[in-house]
């Protein structure tokens, strides 16, 4: 006579395999999500750098424009950076990324674009880093004002 159904061992093995696959897929998804958040934050920083540069080239308000960086945000400003200036535009990054490894010429954490030319004396690099995965995107600004991202 033939038995129907599954044994307890077969059920335990099936559920174990299913649990392992679920955990694996979840971990892969979270890694890609964090990488996407880092990429999105890097693109946001690059877009803001280009916006500040465009304002400087257009001589908006007849002054230079720049960005002051901190670990989880940055501020677009005109003229000389003053944290109390009400016209500053503060941009906050997500909680899973940070700005790190500022390496600017003549400045600790600022890029200031010159009127009309869009160049800068504060050329250099910074990194957008995933707090979770440690992955990083490097943003480079040349003295001529070329802005690029890699990583």
C-alpha positions as CSV (number, residue, x, y, z in Angstrom):
1,X,0.0,0.0,0.0
2,X,1.4,3.4,-1.0
3,X,1.5,6.2,1.6
4,X,0.4,9.7,0.8
5,X,1.8,13.0,2.2
6,X,5.2,14.2,3.3
7,X,7.3,13.1,6.2
8,X,8.3,15.5,9.0
9,X,11.9,15.5,7.8
10,X,10.9,16.5,4.2
11,X,8.8,19.4,5.6
12,X,11.6,20.7,7.9
13,X,14.1,20.6,5.0
14,X,11.7,22.4,2.6
15,X,11.0,25.2,5.2
16,X,14.7,25.5,6.0
17,X,15.6,25.9,2.3
18,X,12.8,28.5,1.9
19,X,14.0,30.4,4.9
20,X,17.6,30.5,3.7
21,X,16.5,31.7,0.3
22,X,14.3,34.4,1.9
23,X,17.1,35.7,4.0
24,X,19.5,35.7,1.1
25,X,17.1,37.6,-1.2
26,X,16.4,40.2,1.6
27,X,20.1,40.8,2.2
28,X,20.8,41.3,-1.5
29,X,17.8,43.7,-1.8
30,X,19.1,45.7,1.1
31,X,22.6,46.0,-0.3
32,X,21.3,47.2,-3.7
33,X,18.9,49.6,-2.0
34,X,21.7,51.2,0.0
35,X,23.9,51.4,-3.1
36,X,21.0,53.1,-4.9
37,X,20.7,55.6,-2.0
38,X,24.4,56.4,-2.2
39,X,24.2,56.9,-6.0
40,X,21.1,59.1,-5.6
41,X,22.8,61.2,-2.9
42,X,25.9,61.7,-5.1
43,X,23.7,62.8,-8.0
44,X,22.0,65.3,-5.7
45,X,25.3,66.8,-4.5
46,X,26.5,67.1,-8.1
47,X,23.3,68.8,-9.2
48,X,23.6,71.2,-6.3
49,X,27.2,72.0,-7.2
50,X,26.2,72.7,-10.8
51,X,23.3,74.9,-9.6
52,X,25.7,77.0,-7.4
53,X,28.2,77.1,-10.3
54,X,25.4,78.2,-12.7
55,X,24.4,81.0,-10.3
56,X,28.0,82.2,-10.1
57,X,28.4,82.1,-13.9
58,X,25.2,84.1,-14.3
59,X,26.4,86.5,-11.6
60,X,23.1,86.1,-9.8
61,X,23.0,89.0,-7.3
62,X,26.5,90.0,-8.6
63,X,28.3,87.7,-6.2
64,X,30.0,84.3,-6.0
65,X,28.1,81.2,-5.0
66,X,29.3,78.2,-3.1
67,X,28.5,75.1,-1.0
68,X,29.4,74.5,2.6
69,X,29.6,70.7,3.4
70,X,29.0,68.9,6.7
71,X,28.6,65.1,7.3
72,X,24.9,64.7,6.7
73,X,23.9,68.0,4.9
74,X,25.2,70.9,2.9
75,X,24.3,74.5,2.5
76,X,24.2,76.5,-0.8
77,X,25.2,80.1,0.0
78,X,26.0,83.3,-1.8
79,X,29.1,85.5,-1.1
80,X,30.9,84.4,2.0
81,X,29.5,81.6,4.1
82,X,27.5,82.8,7.1
83,X,25.5,80.0,8.9
84,X,23.0,82.6,10.1
85,X,22.2,84.0,6.6
86,X,18.4,83.4,6.0
87,X,19.0,83.1,2.3
88,X,21.1,79.9,2.7
89,X,19.6,76.7,1.2
90,X,20.1,73.7,3.4
91,X,19.9,70.2,1.8
92,X,19.8,67.2,4.1
93,X,20.9,63.7,2.9
94,X,19.3,60.5,3.9
95,X,20.2,58.8,7.2
96,X,22.0,56.0,5.3
97,X,24.7,58.2,3.7
98,X,27.2,60.7,4.8
99,X,29.7,63.2,3.2
100,X,33.3,62.4,4.1
101,X,36.9,62.7,3.2
102,X,36.8,66.4,2.2
103,X,40.0,67.2,0.3
104,X,39.7,70.7,-1.0
105,X,42.5,73.1,-1.9
106,X,42.4,76.3,0.3
107,X,39.4,75.1,2.2
108,X,38.3,72.6,4.8
109,X,34.8,72.0,3.6
110,X,33.7,74.6,1.1
111,X,33.6,75.1,-2.6
112,X,33.1,78.7,-3.9
113,X,32.6,79.3,-7.6
114,X,33.9,82.5,-9.1
115,X,31.5,85.0,-10.8
116,X,31.4,84.7,-14.6
117,X,33.9,81.9,-15.0
118,X,32.5,79.2,-12.7
119,X,36.0,78.1,-11.7
120,X,37.1,77.7,-8.2
121,X,40.2,78.0,-6.0
122,X,38.7,75.3,-3.7
123,X,39.1,72.4,-6.2
124,X,39.3,68.9,-4.9
125,X,37.2,65.9,-3.9
126,X,34.7,64.6,-1.4
127,X,33.0,61.2,-1.0
128,X,29.4,60.2,-0.5
129,X,29.6,57.1,1.7
130,X,27.0,54.5,2.5
131,X,26.9,54.1,6.3
132,X,25.7,50.5,5.9
133,X,27.7,49.0,3.1
134,X,30.7,51.3,3.2
135,X,30.5,51.8,-0.6
136,X,31.5,55.3,-1.7
137,X,31.0,57.6,-4.7
138,X,33.8,60.2,-5.2
139,X,32.9,63.7,-6.5
140,X,35.7,65.7,-8.1
141,X,35.7,69.5,-8.8
142,X,38.6,70.8,-10.9
143,X,39.9,74.4,-10.7
144,X,38.2,75.1,-14.0
145,X,34.9,74.1,-12.4
146,X,34.4,70.7,-14.1
147,X,32.3,68.5,-11.8
148,X,32.3,64.7,-12.1
149,X,31.4,61.7,-10.1
150,X,32.9,58.2,-10.0
151,X,32.8,55.0,-8.0
